[in-house]
Amino acid sequence: MTHKNVDFHVPVLARVEGEGAMHVTVANGEVTDVRLEIYEPPRFFEALLRGRDYTEPVDITARICGICPVAYQMSAAHSIERACGVTIGGSIRELRRLLYCGEWIESHVLHIGFLHAPDFLGYHSGIAIAADHPEMVERVLTLKKTGNAVVDVVGGRPIHPVNVRLGGFYRAPTRQELTSLVPKLEEAREICIDLIRWTAGFDFPELSHDYEFVSLRHPDEYPFNEGRIVSNRGLDIDASEFEQVSVEEHVAHSTALHSRFRDGHWYQVGPLARYANNFDLLPSDVQALAVEVGMGPVETNPFKSIVVRGLETLFAIEEALRVINAYVPPEQPFVEVPARAGEGWAATEAPRGLLYHRYRIDDGGRILEAQIIPPTAQNQPCIESDLRRFVAANLHLDLDELQLRCEQTIRNYDPCISCSTHFLKLTIDDAIHNAIDDAEIS
Amino acid sequence: MSRIESATKSRPPNPTLAVWKFASCDGCQLSLLDCEDDLLAVAGRLDIAYFPEASSRMATGPYDVSLVEGSITTQHDRERIVEIRRQSRSLITIGACATAGGIQALRNGANIEEFMGIVYAHPEFISTLETSTPIADHVEVDFELRGCPIDRGQLVEVIAAHLAGRPARIPTTSVCVQCKSRGNPCIMVAHGTPCLGPVTQSGCNALCPAYNRGCYGCFGPMESPNTQSLAQQLTHLGMDDAEIARTFRSYNGWAQPFRDEANRRSPTEVAVAFGRTGRGEPS
């Protein structure tokens, strides 16, 4: 039978980073309300950065997100370096790409194996999968550990790395330290190929859409730190123009600000967007594997993002090997970045998508203003649109199944609620509050 | 055999574990999933009853062990932690947010209305407390594990010790002790690099000095730190009082010894807001 009226509330979304809830209402066969509610408490980073020294956001903004601290470090460093008129090249630039490779591997594999795969296989967690498939989970752990090892060697530790600074690094790794990673990366490459083939065989619900995909685009490389902000609908701007085309809305059901374009339409960032805009820049063997497992150069079904994350992981492993094999330690691990009054902007590609920072500093290096637009804030309208379309097309499903698939629809985006919460507790109505209370402690 | 396995051999039924999040970045609970070598051993010896980041199974309490990440910043969370305490035989806080209020405690002493106005277009949508405070300010805590983020090895040690019913071996000495045993030359003496190592608790294995960087205090104050003496040394190295205060006011800045030293150096400096209207178009 097809449901005419549905009203469900999932007070604590599982297998996402941070705290969110979902609400779906259907009345007389029409989807009247879908909300991804973010109730993570505000932490006020943009306010507390004011008055701090321009060297500090690299470390402070890492604390916005324990899952993607490197992304915060990279966006902060590039935007402040731009304000100070410094560009980074050579081995230091390569080391930054290597560090980002490590974060993509660990973050993507965490999502593939522990947060997303359980949805397709009918388990409540990745750890539960291990009861039936211990060797598979062991291999996923090995892969994830390899990503952590890369960040560990280059950054000092996997979470909130200590080695990143304005202008580069405190200490450049030796060649030997980097080559010690090669056997692990080569093993990881084999595991990753198996993982891609395995996930490509999952049963994918249908939910395609003609998305506007927004990502960086660099002329020569699959993007991490540099490039213009582009879309498949013709957007092509410098990071300094981003706030002229995008606008943030403060809606009552979310402590995250929603980002849209000024003309009101929403867009998608993240793996599907990067892949669609940069497929031609993937190594040929990654492209060939994509074709082998049935993926085109553009993928518009968000449930298949699990396969695209796998392909990006494979790219990151190969890119890490390329950087390591060509590595010549820089003469100095960093270039000087003297403070000067000005403003700087940068967007880099966090695992979950475009992460934009802007800083204004005075001539003594004091931060006058900071602005941060994280990927999940940009994806929130897109996620809600997916939910609305998915519910409308699947009202025939058993209600438990429908609810589970709705949660999966959200998890398709690997939402990082800790970061998207820019940082407020919003007022949620009392009924929802009580539901949260009941679920959190009962 | 891992420490977890040896600690818990022939000890059924498995104790239940719950993992809770308050205001934080998720990094400390991620550390549990980052214990790749020990994760499945932990999962085999503990019944993971509530850990939403990792599992959609959410069993009801009471729980044998609760790991708590994050600080208290809202009235709702103030009530939630009391209930979690009531449901937990043992409550362990993990990380600088839970043990010292975290970086978001920089709001403490600032004008919170102004902070909200800087970040949000509709401050009236937001409910928040004026302070970010550690869990132990609100409920009794059985063990506090330091770090921003915590160290994976220390987390495994705390869990293993708990399962074995023995005290956790977590030293409260300074970073200097680990720095010496690691064989790092002292970067403050040899290179004149300002370093909080002499007043900061060990646990990171003297990571920053090993990367030619001064310690910046992730693990918070050691037991009985002489912050005044270190601050004098920082003055000798050319830092002014405002810089010294800012150095103490970071991830563990609300921990009493660091807070006191910062206030001695620069009592008026709080995170300064320069005034600007809120962000985000009204919806």
Boltz contact constraints between the chains, C-beta under 6 A:
constraints:
  - contact:
      token1: [A, 12]
      token2: [B, 52]
      max_distance: 6.0
  - contact:
      token1: [A, 14]
      token2: [B, 52]
      max_distance: 6.0
  - contact:
      token1: [A, 14]
      token2: [B, 56]
      max_distance: 6.0
  - contact:
      token1: [A, 17]
      token2: [B, 26]
      max_distance: 6.0
  - contact:
      token1: [A, 18]
      token2: [B, 26]
      max_distance: 6.0
  - contact:
      token1: [A, 41]
      token2: [B, 23]
      max_distance: 6.0
  - contact:
      token1: [A, 41]
      token2: [B, 73]
      max_distance: 6.0
  - contact:
      token1: [A, 41]
      token2: [B, 74]
      max_distance: 6.0
  - contact:
      token1: [A, 42]
      token2: [B, 128]
      max_distance: 6.0
  - contact:
      token1: [A, 43]
      token2: [B, 23]
      max_distance: 6.0
  - contact:
      token1: [A, 43]
      token2: [B, 104]
      max_distance: 6.0
  - contact:
      token1: [A, 44]
      token2: [B, 107]
      max_distance: 6.0
  - contact:
      token1: [A, 44]
      token2: [B, 115]
      max_distance: 6.0
  - contact:
      token1: [A, 44]
      token2: [B, 119]
      max_distance: 6.0
  - contact:
      token1: [A, 46]
      token2: [B, 118]
      max_distance: 6.0
  - contact:
      token1: [A, 46]
      token2: [B, 119]
      max_distance: 6.0
  - contact:
      token1: [A, 47]
      token2: [B, 115]
      max_distance: 6.0
  - contact:
      token1: [A, 47]
      token2: [B, 118]
      max_distance: 6.0
  - contact:
      token1: [A, 47]
      token2: [B, 119]
      max_distance: 6.0
  - contact:
      token1: [A, 47]
      token2: [B, 273]
      max_distance: 6.0
  - contact:
      token1: [A, 48]
      token2: [B, 106]
      max_distance: 6.0
  - contact:
      token1: [A, 48]
      token2: [B, 271]
      max_distance: 6.0
  - contact:
      token1: [A, 50]
      token2: [B, 272]
      max_distance: 6.0
  - contact:
      token1: [A, 50]
      token2: [B, 273]
      max_distance: 6.0
  - contact:
      token1: [A, 50]
      token2: [B, 274]
      max_distance: 6.0
  - contact:
      token1: [A, 51]
      token2: [B, 271]
      max_distance: 6.0
  - contact:
      token1: [A, 51]
      token2: [B, 272]
      max_distance: 6.0
  - contact:
      token1: [A, 63]
      token2: [B, 25]
      max_distance: 6.0
  - contact:
      token1: [A, 63]
      token2: [B, 103]
      max_distance: 6.0
  - contact:
      token1: [A, 65]
      token2: [B, 25]
      max_distance: 6.0
  - contact:
      token1: [A, 66]
      token2: [B, 25]
      max_distance: 6.0
  - contact:
      token1: [A, 66]
      token2: [B, 26]
      max_distance: 6.0
  - contact:
      token1: [A, 66]
      token2: [B, 27]
      max_distance: 6.0
  - contact:
      token1: [A, 66]
      token2: [B, 30]
      max_distance: 6.0
  - contact:
      token1: [A, 67]
      token2: [B, 26]
      max_distance: 6.0
  - contact:
      token1: [A, 124]
      token2: [B, 55]
      max_distance: 6.0
  - contact:
      token1: [A, 124]
      token2: [B, 56]
      max_distance: 6.0
  - contact:
      token1: [A, 124]
      token2: [B, 57]
      max_distance: 6.0
  - contact:
      token1: [A, 125]
      token2: [B, 54]
      max_distance: 6.0
  - contact:
      token1: [A, 125]
      token2: [B, 55]
      max_distance: 6.0
  - contact:
      token1: [A, 127]
      token2: [B, 43]
      max_distance: 6.0
  - contact:
      token1: [A, 130]
      token2: [B, 40]
      max_distance: 6.0
  - contact:
      token1: [A, 141]
      token2: [B, 36]
      max_distance: 6.0
  - contact:
      token1: [A, 145]
      token2: [B, 36]
      max_distance: 6.0
  - contact:
      token1: [A, 156]
      token2: [B, 207]
      max_distance: 6.0
  - contact:
      token1: [A, 156]
      token2: [B, 211]
      max_distance: 6.0
  - contact:
      token1: [A, 159]
      token2: [B, 27]
      max_distance: 6.0
  - contact:
      token1: [A, 159]
      token2: [B, 149]
      max_distance: 6.0
  - contact:
      token1: [A, 160]
      token2: [B, 149]
      max_distance: 6.0
  - contact:
      token1: [A, 162]
      token2: [B, 207]
      max_distance: 6.0
  - contact:
      token1: [A, 162]
      token2: [B, 208]
      max_distance: 6.0
  - contact:
      token1: [A, 162]
      token2: [B, 211]
      max_distance: 6.0
  - contact:
      token1: [A, 163]
      token2: [B, 211]
      max_distance: 6.0
  - contact:
      token1: [A, 170]
      token2: [B, 211]
      max_distance: 6.0
  - contact:
      token1: [A, 170]
      token2: [B, 212]
      max_distance: 6.0
  - contact:
      token1: [A, 170]
      token2: [B, 213]
      max_distance: 6.0
  - contact:
      token1: [A, 171]
      token2: [B, 211]
      max_distance: 6.0
  - contact:
      token1: [A, 171]
      token2: [B, 212]
      max_distance: 6.0
  - contact:
      token1: [A, 247]
      token2: [B, 281]
      max_distance: 6.0
  - contact:
      token1: [A, 248]
      token2: [B, 279]
      max_distance: 6.0
  - contact:
      token1: [A, 248]
      token2: [B, 280]
      max_distance: 6.0
  - contact:
      token1: [A, 249]
      token2: [B, 280]
      max_distance: 6.0
  - contact:
      token1: [A, 249]
      token2: [B, 281]
      max_distance: 6.0
  - contact:
      token1: [A, 249]
      token2: [B, 283]
      max_distance: 6.0
  - contact:
      token1: [A, 250]
      token2: [B, 120]
      max_distance: 6.0
  - contact:
      token1: [A, 250]
      token2: [B, 121]
      max_distance: 6.0
  - contact:
      token1: [A, 250]
      token2: [B, 122]
      max_distance: 6.0
  - contact:
      token1: [A, 250]
      token2: [B, 280]
      max_distance: 6.0
  - contact:
      token1: [A, 251]
      token2: [B, 283]
      max_distance: 6.0
  - contact:
      token1: [A, 252]
      token2: [B, 125]
      max_distance: 6.0
  - contact:
      token1: [A, 257]
      token2: [B, 280]
      max_distance: 6.0
  - contact:
      token1: [A, 368]
      token2: [B, 274]
      max_distance: 6.0
  - contact:
      token1: [A, 418]
      token2: [B, 25]
      max_distance: 6.0
  - contact:
      token1: [A, 418]
      token2: [B, 26]
      max_distance: 6.0
  - contact:
      token1: [A, 423]
      token2: [B, 119]
      max_distance: 6.0
  - contact:
      token1: [A, 424]
      token2: [B, 120]
      max_distance: 6.0
  - contact:
      token1: [A, 424]
      token2: [B, 126]
      max_distance: 6.0
  - contact:
      token1: [A, 425]
      token2: [B, 74]
      max_distance: 6.0
  - contact:
      token1: [A, 425]
      token2: [B, 126]
      max_distance: 6.0
  - contact:
      token1: [A, 425]
      token2: [B, 127]
      max_distance: 6.0
  - contact:
      token1: [A, 425]
      token2: [B, 128]
      max_distance: 6.0
  - contact:
      token1: [A, 426]
      token2: [B, 125]
      max_distance: 6.0
  - contact:
      token1: [A, 427]
      token2: [B, 125]
      max_distance: 6.0
  - contact:
      token1: [A, 427]
      token2: [B, 127]
      max_distance: 6.0
  - contact:
      token1: [A, 441]
      token2: [B, 83]
      max_distance: 6.0
  - contact:
      token1: [A, 442]
      token2: [B, 60]
      max_distance: 6.0
